[in-house]
Amino acid sequence: MLDSFSIKVIRWPLSQSARVLNRFGITANQTTLFGFALGCLAFPALAFEHYSIALVFILLNRFVTASMAL
């Protein structure tokens, strides 16, 4: 829903981070697994009512997984 708008705004920073990750030999599968782990960390934060920490983990998850999608 918002991805079509937000991707236009953050395309350049994401492509730059993808280039850096590629330079270090980090694959798309590795970034996906790391993003999944970050997303899973949001669940305990939500369970303990640490909503701001959960939001940080969710946003980091979106950034990490989107950086290799470009």
N, C-alpha and C positions, 0 to 999 in steps of 0.2 A: 504494500500500500504506500508507505512512505519511502520505500527503497528506491523507487524510480526518481524521486526528487532528491533524496539524500546522496545517491550515487553521483549525481551531477556535481554536487558540492564537494564531495570528498574524493573524487576520482584521482586527482593529482597526488595527494598525500598517500593514498593507497597504492598507486602504481610505483611511487618512489620506495615505499616500504617493501613491496614485492620484489623490486630490483635488488634491494639490499639482502633480503632473505635468499634470493636466488644466487647472489654472489657468494654467500656463505654455504651454499649447497643444501639449503633446507627445502625439502620437497613440499608439495601441496598436501600430501597425506600427513606429514608431520605437523603442519600448521593446523590442519583440520582436527587432529587428535588433541593438540594443545588447546585449541579453541573449545573443543568439547569438554576438556577438563576444566577450563575456566567457567564454562556454563554450568557444569555440575557443582562448582563451588558456590553458586548462587543459591542452591537449594538449602544447605545448612544455614546460610545467612538469613534466608527468608524464614526458616523454621524458628530461628532465635530472634526474629523481628528486628534484624539489622538491615533495614531496607536500603539504606544508602550504600552499604557494602555490597549488597546483592545487585543493585543497579550498576555499580562499578564493574562487577564480574560479568554482567550481561552485556554491557557496552564493550568491554574488552573482548568478549566472545565474538560480538558482531564485527569488531574491527579486525581481529585476527583472521576470522574465516573469510571476510570480504577482501582482505588484502591479496589473497591468492585467487580470487574469483575473477579478477580483471584480466 
